[in-house]
């Protein structure tokens, strides 16, 4: 078990850190890369087998108003 003091120190270090996007992250946001192609899924969750073969995607162009 991690000591509470260690968790506090880690949280403070995180809060002081500067975050930035990688080139890959920028490419994903620009729709030039697909995150799921680089991070395949193959696991069971709540009785459902999750894989990359049938990912659900949200597309604003397919939304009916």
Steps between C-alpha positions, in 0.01 A plus 500: 500500500627848412545734795264799509795741519643349181167545323486864604856562378423332170183706454687823570772406252230427241330835562830682446580311180447635153304277267524504122374298205730264318519502120281189505244673722487795262454262205211324678330833572545601135350163387824402324550202734263256667574437868341154490737378226792562734325371815306185415223379732444133579331449836176403664298769680170423669445186294579674170809422294655830394724503193603747232295308242177679589578829673221749554582839355319829538465705185330841502408454133285195586303670778138569408351821637 
